[in-house]
Amino acid sequence: MLRSRCCGTSVGVIVTDKADNLLMITRGWFPVGVAPVAGHIADEHTDPMAALVAEVREETGLDAISRREVWRGWLPNVCASPPASIPGHHWVLAVAGVSGALAPDPVETRGAAWYTPAQVCELASRTLAYARGEISDQEFEESPGLEPVWLELLHAAGRLEVTQTGRALARRLYTTPPQEYWLGEDEGLVPAAQLAACS
């Protein structure tokens, strides 16, 4: 029996500056992409807002000084943890104000930056091109677009217009399981095929 299956809960954090630029990280591992801060809730935290504060601090070095929930819902997105019996996450999406100096985590991220609304649209377009097979896995890994599930989440938050067809393309990406699953510090990454054989 696996010790660390996905808890099936996630918080996503929308942080903007006065010019309406969006704070996003480039993820350090699966799922590949540029995305706002996000993380599991029920694995280590008492509630969504506690997870929000911890994840913002962990991934960007910033302190969340205000927060407000804007959306709740379930999406069938998979992550690097082995899935629960029904793969997916119950999401809590919130907006947050931050303070401090940006200091992205060098393990969980490949950096963090502020993105203009136009840049966010360009990243979403790159993800949709990848979903249509116009960009290879390697090209997307080297220069990722928006993390696929965030096309759905930013659309739900009213921050990104994505057609129903576009959201369906993104869904195909974010429901595709990874090649490897993270089993924690002791065991690290394990090939998905090996995990399936042990289940």
C-alpha positions as CSV (number, residue, x, y, z in Angstrom):
1,M,0.0,0.0,0.0
2,L,1.3,3.5,-0.9
3,R,2.1,5.8,2.0
4,S,1.6,9.0,0.2
5,R,-1.3,9.2,-2.3
6,C,-2.5,12.6,-3.4
7,C,-4.8,14.2,-0.8
8,G,-7.1,15.4,-3.6
9,T,-7.3,19.0,-2.4
10,S,-5.4,22.1,-3.8
11,V,-5.3,25.8,-3.2
12,G,-4.4,28.2,-6.1
13,V,-3.3,31.7,-5.4
14,I,-3.8,34.7,-7.7
15,V,-1.4,37.5,-6.8
16,T,-1.4,40.7,-8.9
17,D,0.5,44.0,-8.6
18,K,-0.9,47.5,-9.1
19,A,-0.4,47.2,-12.9
20,D,-2.5,44.0,-12.9
21,N,0.6,41.8,-13.6
22,L,0.2,38.3,-12.4
23,L,2.9,36.6,-10.2
24,M,3.7,33.2,-11.5
25,I,6.4,30.5,-11.0
26,T,7.9,28.2,-13.6
27,R,7.3,24.8,-12.0
28,G,10.3,22.7,-11.2
29,W,8.7,19.4,-12.0
30,F,5.4,17.8,-13.2
31,P,3.1,19.2,-14.3
32,V,5.3,21.3,-16.5
33,G,4.3,24.9,-17.0
34,V,4.3,28.5,-15.8
35,A,1.6,29.0,-13.1
36,P,0.4,30.9,-10.1
37,V,1.4,29.5,-6.7
38,A,-0.5,26.3,-5.8
39,G,-0.2,23.4,-3.5
40,H,-2.0,20.6,-1.7
41,I,-4.2,21.5,1.3
42,A,-5.0,18.4,3.3
43,D,-1.6,16.7,3.2
44,E,0.1,19.1,5.7
45,H,-2.3,22.1,6.4
46,T,-5.3,22.7,8.5
47,D,-7.4,24.6,6.0
48,P,-7.1,26.3,2.5
49,M,-5.9,29.7,3.9
50,A,-3.2,28.1,6.0
51,A,-2.1,26.2,2.9
52,L,-2.2,29.5,0.9
53,V,0.1,31.3,3.3
54,A,2.6,28.4,3.5
55,E,2.7,27.8,-0.3
56,V,3.2,31.5,-1.1
57,R,6.1,31.6,1.4
58,E,7.6,28.4,0.2
59,E,7.4,29.0,-3.5
60,T,8.1,32.7,-3.7
61,G,9.6,33.8,-0.4
62,L,6.8,36.4,0.0
63,D,4.3,36.8,2.8
64,A,0.6,36.7,2.1
65,I,-0.9,39.6,4.0
66,S,-4.4,39.4,2.7
67,R,-6.5,36.7,1.1
68,R,-10.0,36.2,-0.3
69,E,-11.6,33.1,-1.8
70,V,-13.0,33.6,-5.3
71,W,-13.9,30.1,-6.5
72,R,-14.3,26.4,-5.4
73,G,-14.7,23.4,-7.6
74,W,-13.4,20.0,-8.6
75,L,-11.2,19.4,-11.6
76,P,-9.8,16.0,-12.7
77,N,-6.2,17.2,-12.9
78,V,-3.4,14.9,-11.9
79,C,-0.2,15.9,-10.1
80,A,3.2,14.3,-9.2
81,S,1.7,12.4,-6.3
82,P,0.1,9.0,-6.9
83,P,-3.6,9.6,-7.4
84,A,-6.3,8.7,-4.9
85,S,-9.0,6.3,-6.1
86,I,-10.6,9.1,-8.2
87,P,-7.8,11.2,-9.7
88,G,-8.4,15.0,-9.4
89,H,-8.5,17.9,-6.9
90,H,-11.1,19.8,-5.0
91,W,-9.8,23.4,-5.7
92,V,-10.0,26.5,-3.6
93,L,-9.0,29.5,-5.7
94,A,-8.1,32.8,-3.9
95,V,-6.6,36.2,-4.5
96,A,-3.9,37.4,-2.2
97,G,-1.9,40.5,-1.4
98,V,1.8,40.0,-0.6
99,S,4.8,41.7,0.9
100,G,8.5,41.1,1.0
101,A,11.2,40.4,-1.5
102,L,10.7,37.8,-4.2
103,A,12.9,34.8,-3.5
104,P,11.6,31.8,-5.5
105,D,12.4,28.3,-4.2
106,P,15.3,26.8,-6.3
107,V,14.0,23.3,-6.0
108,E,10.2,23.6,-6.5
109,T,10.6,26.3,-9.1
110,R,12.7,27.4,-12.0
111,G,12.1,31.0,-11.0
112,A,9.3,33.4,-10.5
113,A,8.3,36.7,-12.3
114,W,5.5,39.1,-12.9
115,Y,3.6,38.6,-16.2
116,T,1.5,41.1,-18.0
117,P,-2.0,40.1,-19.1
118,A,-0.7,39.9,-22.7
119,Q,2.1,37.6,-21.6
120,V,-0.3,35.3,-19.8
121,C,-2.4,35.1,-23.0
122,E,0.8,34.2,-24.9
123,L,1.6,31.5,-22.5
124,A,-2.0,30.1,-22.8
125,S,-1.6,30.1,-26.6
126,R,1.6,28.2,-26.3
127,T,-0.1,25.6,-24.1
128,L,-2.9,25.2,-26.6
129,A,-0.4,24.8,-29.5
130,Y,1.2,22.1,-27.4
131,A,-2.2,20.4,-26.9
132,R,-2.7,20.5,-30.7
133,G,0.6,18.8,-31.3
134,E,2.3,21.8,-32.8
135,I,5.0,21.9,-30.1
136,S,6.9,18.8,-29.0
137,D,7.2,17.6,-25.4
138,Q,10.9,18.6,-25.4
139,E,10.1,22.1,-26.8
140,F,7.4,22.6,-24.1
141,E,9.7,21.4,-21.4
142,E,12.4,23.8,-22.5
143,S,10.1,26.8,-22.9
144,P,6.8,26.0,-21.2
145,G,3.4,27.7,-21.6
146,L,0.8,28.1,-19.0
147,E,0.4,25.0,-16.8
148,P,-2.7,23.3,-18.4
149,V,-5.0,23.3,-15.4
150,W,-4.5,27.1,-15.0
151,L,-6.3,27.7,-18.3
152,E,-9.4,26.4,-16.6
153,L,-8.7,28.1,-13.2
154,L,-7.9,31.5,-14.6
155,H,-10.9,31.3,-16.8
156,A,-13.0,30.4,-13.7
157,A,-11.6,33.5,-12.0
158,G,-12.5,35.7,-14.9
159,R,-8.8,36.5,-15.7
160,L,-8.4,34.6,-19.0
161,E,-10.8,34.1,-21.8
162,V,-10.6,30.5,-23.0
163,T,-13.1,28.9,-25.4
164,Q,-14.8,25.7,-24.5
165,T,-12.7,23.9,-27.2
166,G,-9.5,25.4,-25.6
167,R,-10.5,24.2,-22.2
168,A,-11.2,20.7,-23.6
169,L,-7.7,20.7,-25.1
170,A,-6.2,21.8,-21.8
171,R,-8.2,19.1,-20.0
172,R,-6.7,16.4,-22.1
173,L,-3.3,17.6,-21.0
174,Y,-4.0,18.0,-17.3
175,T,-5.6,14.6,-17.1
176,T,-2.7,12.8,-18.6
177,P,-0.7,11.0,-15.9
178,P,3.0,11.6,-15.4
179,Q,5.8,9.2,-16.4
180,E,7.0,9.2,-12.8
181,Y,5.3,9.8,-9.4
182,W,6.9,11.5,-6.3
183,L,6.7,9.2,-3.3
184,G,8.5,11.5,-0.8
185,E,12.0,12.3,0.3
186,D,12.8,8.7,1.2
187,E,11.8,7.1,-2.1
188,G,11.9,10.0,-4.6
189,L,10.6,9.5,-8.1
190,V,9.3,6.1,-9.1
191,P,8.3,5.2,-12.7
192,A,4.5,5.1,-13.1
193,A,4.7,1.6,-14.7
194,Q,6.5,0.3,-11.6
195,L,3.9,1.8,-9.3
196,A,1.1,0.3,-11.3
197,A,2.7,-3.2,-11.0
198,C,2.8,-2.8,-7.2
199,S,-0.8,-1.6,-6.8
